[in-house]
Amino acid sequence: MSPDSQKQLVVTTDVLVDGVHFSDVTTPPHSVGWRAIAANLSDLAAMGASPLAVTVGLALDGELSVDWVEQMYQGMSSILAEHNTAIVGGDICRSSVTTVSITALGQVSPKHIIRRSTAQPGELIVVTGDHGMSRGGLELLLNPSLGTNLPQQQRDIFLSAHQYPQPRLDLLRYLWEIMETTVITGMDSSDGLGDAVLQICASSGVGAQIQLSSLSSVSMISQWFSAEQALNWVLYGGEDFELVLCLAEEKAKKLVEIVGKEAKIIGKVVEEKSVILMDGNQQKSLNLAQSFQHFS
């Protein structure tokens, strides 16, 4: 399979391990399949690429039932159907630990490639969606007694955010239009909003100022959980699979106007190489150590 003649091939791989990335307590098999694909499609979206196909590598515990595996594949098929993409190959073997490895193939026009190393001082930082929701869903699954005053509809929103995240491929057409005349820097927030901003700044050799008042999901989440939990989940919770983007002020405002409530400006890129959370007259440095660590 090859991309269109005027586009470049993009390849990304994600591995999900039982007991690390999912468990029977938090993730039914249909959700395991959905999340495995969503993580890879989010990686494609973060690079400005549209999906072509995926391959699936499975290492399965011999105690797993056929029904579990079928439901997992149904979850994969459900999200792939939403994005007109299909499984084109893979492999399977027996293992003591169930592992799901997805490789996604995508394509992108050279002028539409989103990199994390091109942010410039003066640009604004735009994020999509509501951060902290996936972590909230995970906490509710692990501790059902949490959020006793949480309305069922809101509880379902938290749970869905964790079990059925939506990669932001829906926004690519707007980003491509803007990138006809300017560069967009960015990545997804799979390891947390704070992590994404820190990674972009480190790669670009810049810093950032984030306005706490612009993180609207903090106040929303703190209606049912503590303010400390809300801020921690928003900045460091991870697995929200949203986009964190840096672009010129005029273009950033245009993007927010086009996308509406699904995007918001949360701060700006600065020359000083530190990432600061601004809360009125108070300032707090963001710390990479608080973000999700793959080896900790």
C-alpha positions as CSV (number, residue, x, y, z in Angstrom):
1,M,0.0,0.0,0.0
2,S,1.4,3.4,-1.0
3,P,0.3,7.0,-0.4
4,D,-1.0,9.3,-3.1
5,S,1.8,10.4,-5.4
6,Q,2.0,13.9,-3.9
7,K,1.9,12.7,-0.3
8,Q,4.4,11.1,2.1
9,L,3.9,7.8,4.0
10,V,3.6,8.0,7.8
11,V,4.0,5.0,10.0
12,T,3.3,4.8,13.8
13,T,3.2,1.9,16.3
14,D,1.6,1.7,19.7
15,V,1.8,-1.3,22.2
16,L,-0.9,-1.9,24.9
17,V,0.0,-4.4,27.6
18,D,-2.5,-6.0,30.0
19,G,-2.0,-4.7,33.5
20,V,-0.2,-1.5,32.2
21,H,-2.5,0.0,29.7
22,F,-5.7,-1.9,30.4
23,S,-7.3,-4.3,32.8
24,D,-10.6,-6.2,33.3
25,V,-11.5,-3.7,36.0
26,T,-11.3,-0.6,33.7
27,T,-11.5,-1.8,30.1
28,P,-13.9,-4.4,28.6
29,P,-12.5,-6.1,25.5
30,H,-14.5,-3.9,23.0
31,S,-12.9,-0.9,24.6
32,V,-9.4,-2.5,24.5
33,G,-9.8,-2.8,20.7
34,W,-11.1,0.7,20.3
35,R,-8.4,2.3,22.5
36,A,-5.6,0.4,20.7
37,I,-6.7,1.8,17.4
38,A,-7.5,5.3,18.8
39,A,-4.0,5.7,20.1
40,N,-2.5,5.2,16.7
41,L,-5.0,7.3,14.8
42,S,-4.3,10.1,17.3
43,D,-0.6,9.8,16.5
44,L,-1.4,10.2,12.8
45,A,-3.6,13.2,13.5
46,A,-0.8,14.8,15.6
47,M,1.4,14.6,12.5
48,G,-1.3,16.0,10.2
49,A,-1.7,12.7,8.5
50,S,-4.9,10.9,7.4
51,P,-5.1,7.1,7.9
52,L,-4.7,4.5,5.2
53,A,-4.7,1.1,7.0
54,V,-3.6,-0.7,10.2
55,T,-2.0,-4.0,11.1
56,V,-2.6,-5.8,14.3
57,G,-0.1,-7.9,16.3
58,L,-1.5,-9.9,19.2
59,A,0.3,-11.9,21.9
60,L,-2.6,-13.6,23.8
61,D,-2.8,-15.2,27.2
62,G,-3.9,-18.8,26.6
63,E,-6.7,-18.4,29.2
64,L,-8.5,-15.7,27.1
65,S,-11.8,-16.8,25.7
66,V,-12.6,-16.6,22.0
67,D,-15.5,-14.2,22.9
68,W,-13.0,-11.8,24.5
69,V,-10.9,-11.7,21.3
70,E,-14.0,-11.3,19.1
71,Q,-15.2,-8.4,21.1
72,M,-11.8,-6.7,21.0
73,Y,-11.8,-7.0,17.2
74,Q,-15.4,-5.6,17.1
75,G,-14.1,-2.6,19.0
76,M,-11.3,-2.1,16.5
77,S,-13.7,-2.5,13.6
78,S,-16.1,0.1,15.1
79,I,-13.6,2.9,15.3
80,L,-11.9,2.0,12.0
81,A,-15.3,2.1,10.2
82,E,-15.8,5.7,11.6
83,H,-12.6,6.7,9.7
84,N,-13.0,4.6,6.6
85,T,-9.9,2.5,7.5
86,A,-9.4,-1.3,7.7
87,I,-7.1,-3.9,9.1
88,V,-4.8,-5.2,6.3
89,G,-2.6,-7.7,8.1
90,G,-0.9,-8.7,11.3
91,D,0.3,-11.6,13.4
92,I,-0.7,-13.6,16.5
93,C,1.0,-15.8,19.1
94,R,0.6,-17.2,22.6
95,S,2.0,-15.3,25.6
96,S,1.9,-15.2,29.3
97,V,0.8,-11.5,29.1
98,T,-1.8,-10.2,26.6
99,T,-0.3,-7.6,24.4
100,V,-1.9,-5.6,21.6
101,S,0.4,-4.0,19.1
102,I,-1.0,-1.7,16.4
103,T,0.8,-0.2,13.4
104,A,-1.0,2.5,11.5
105,L,-0.1,3.7,8.1
106,G,-1.1,7.2,7.0
107,Q,-0.4,9.8,4.4
108,V,0.3,13.6,4.5
109,S,1.1,16.3,2.1
110,P,4.6,17.7,2.8
111,K,3.2,21.2,3.5
112,H,0.7,19.8,5.9
113,I,3.2,18.0,8.2
114,I,2.8,19.0,11.9
115,R,6.1,18.8,13.7
116,R,6.9,19.6,17.4
117,S,10.1,21.5,16.8
118,T,8.9,24.6,15.0
119,A,7.2,26.7,17.7
120,Q,8.1,30.4,17.7
121,P,7.9,33.1,20.5
122,G,4.7,35.1,20.1
123,E,2.6,32.2,18.8
124,L,-0.5,31.2,20.7
125,I,-1.2,27.7,22.1
126,V,-4.5,26.1,21.1
127,V,-5.8,22.9,22.5
128,T,-8.8,20.8,21.4
129,G,-11.4,19.2,23.6
130,D,-11.5,18.8,27.4
131,H,-8.4,17.6,29.2
132,G,-8.6,15.5,32.4
133,M,-11.7,13.6,31.4
134,S,-10.0,10.3,30.7
135,R,-8.2,10.4,34.0
136,G,-11.5,11.1,35.7
137,G,-13.1,8.1,34.0
138,L,-10.2,5.9,35.1
139,E,-10.4,7.1,38.7
140,L,-14.2,6.3,38.7
141,L,-13.6,2.8,37.4
142,L,-10.9,2.1,39.9
143,N,-12.8,3.7,42.8
144,P,-16.5,3.5,42.2
145,S,-17.2,5.3,45.5
146,L,-15.7,8.5,44.1
147,G,-18.0,11.2,42.9
148,T,-21.0,10.1,44.8
149,N,-22.8,13.4,43.9
150,L,-21.9,12.9,40.2
151,P,-25.0,12.8,37.9
152,Q,-25.2,9.6,35.9
153,Q,-25.0,11.5,32.6
154,Q,-21.8,13.2,33.7
155,R,-20.4,9.9,35.0
156,D,-21.0,8.4,31.6
157,I,-19.1,11.2,29.9
158,F,-16.1,10.6,32.1
159,L,-16.2,6.8,31.5
160,S,-16.6,7.3,27.8
161,A,-13.7,9.6,27.6
162,H,-11.5,6.9,29.1
163,Q,-12.9,3.8,27.4
164,Y,-13.8,5.3,24.0
165,P,-11.5,8.3,23.2
166,Q,-11.9,10.1,19.9
167,P,-8.8,10.9,17.9
168,R,-9.0,14.4,16.4
169,L,-8.9,13.4,12.8
170,D,-12.1,15.4,12.4
171,L,-10.0,18.6,12.7
172,L,-7.4,17.9,10.0
173,R,-9.3,19.6,7.2
174,Y,-9.2,22.9,9.1
175,L,-5.5,22.5,10.0
176,W,-4.7,21.7,6.4
177,E,-6.5,24.9,5.2
178,I,-4.5,27.0,7.6
179,M,-1.2,25.3,6.7
180,E,-1.6,26.4,3.1
181,T,-0.1,29.7,4.3
182,T,1.6,29.0,7.7
183,V,3.3,26.4,9.8
184,I,1.5,24.7,12.7
185,T,3.6,23.0,15.5
186,G,2.0,20.4,17.7
187,M,1.5,16.9,19.0
188,D,-1.2,15.0,20.8
189,S,-1.8,14.9,24.5
190,S,-1.8,11.1,25.0
191,D,0.8,11.5,27.9
192,G,-0.9,14.7,29.3
193,L,-1.4,18.3,28.3
194,G,1.5,19.4,30.5
195,D,3.7,16.8,28.9
196,A,2.7,17.9,25.4
197,V,3.5,21.6,26.1
198,L,6.8,20.7,27.7
199,Q,7.8,18.4,24.8
200,I,7.0,21.0,22.2
201,C,8.9,23.7,24.0
202,A,12.0,21.4,24.5
203,S,12.0,20.4,20.8
204,S,11.5,24.0,19.7
205,G,14.0,25.6,22.1
206,V,11.3,27.9,23.6
207,G,9.1,28.3,26.7
208,A,5.4,28.9,27.3
209,Q,3.0,30.6,29.6
210,I,-0.3,28.9,30.2
211,Q,-3.3,30.7,31.8
212,L,-5.0,28.7,34.5
213,S,-8.2,30.6,33.8
214,S,-8.2,29.3,30.2
215,L,-8.3,25.6,31.4
216,S,-12.1,25.4,31.5
217,S,-12.2,21.7,32.3
218,V,-10.5,22.4,35.7
219,S,-13.5,24.3,37.0
220,M,-15.9,21.8,35.4
221,I,-14.2,18.8,37.0
222,S,-13.8,20.6,40.4
223,Q,-17.6,20.7,40.7
224,W,-17.4,17.0,41.7
225,F,-13.8,16.5,42.7
226,S,-11.2,18.5,44.6
227,A,-9.6,21.5,42.8
228,E,-6.2,19.8,43.3
229,Q,-7.4,16.6,41.6
230,A,-9.0,18.6,38.8
231,L,-5.8,20.5,38.0
232,N,-3.6,17.4,38.2
233,W,-5.9,15.5,35.9
234,V,-6.1,18.3,33.4
235,L,-2.3,18.8,33.2
236,Y,-0.9,15.4,33.8
237,G,-3.8,12.8,33.5
238,G,-3.0,11.7,30.0
239,E,-4.9,9.6,27.5
240,D,-7.2,12.4,26.3
241,F,-5.9,12.1,22.8
242,E,-6.5,15.7,22.0
243,L,-4.2,18.1,20.0
244,V,-1.9,20.7,21.4
245,L,-1.0,23.3,18.7
246,C,1.1,26.4,18.4
247,L,0.5,28.9,15.6
248,A,0.5,32.6,14.8
249,E,-2.0,34.7,16.7
250,E,-4.2,35.5,13.7
251,K,-4.3,31.9,12.6
252,A,-5.0,30.6,16.1
253,K,-7.9,32.9,16.5
254,K,-9.2,31.8,13.1
255,L,-8.9,28.1,14.1
256,V,-10.9,28.7,17.3
257,E,-13.5,30.6,15.5
258,I,-13.9,27.9,12.9
259,V,-13.9,24.9,15.3
260,G,-15.9,26.6,18.1
261,K,-16.1,25.1,21.5
262,E,-13.9,22.2,20.5
263,A,-10.8,24.4,20.6
264,K,-9.5,27.1,22.9
265,I,-6.5,29.3,23.4
266,I,-4.7,28.5,26.6
267,G,-1.5,30.5,26.5
268,K,1.4,31.7,24.4
269,V,4.9,30.7,23.4
270,V,7.7,32.8,24.9
271,E,11.5,33.0,24.5
272,E,12.4,32.1,28.1
273,K,12.9,28.3,28.2
274,S,10.5,27.4,31.0
275,V,6.8,26.5,31.0
276,I,4.8,28.5,33.6
277,L,1.2,28.1,34.7
278,M,-0.1,31.6,35.4
279,D,-2.8,32.1,38.0
280,G,-3.3,35.8,38.5
281,N,-0.2,37.1,40.1
282,Q,1.0,33.6,41.0
283,Q,3.2,31.4,38.9
284,K,4.0,27.7,38.9
285,S,6.5,25.8,36.8
286,L,5.2,22.7,35.0
287,N,7.3,19.6,35.7
288,L,7.9,16.8,33.2
289,A,8.3,14.4,36.2
290,Q,4.6,14.8,37.0
291,S,3.6,13.6,33.5
292,F,3.1,10.0,32.5
293,Q,6.4,8.1,32.5
294,H,6.7,5.0,30.4
295,F,9.6,3.7,32.6
296,S,9.2,4.8,36.2
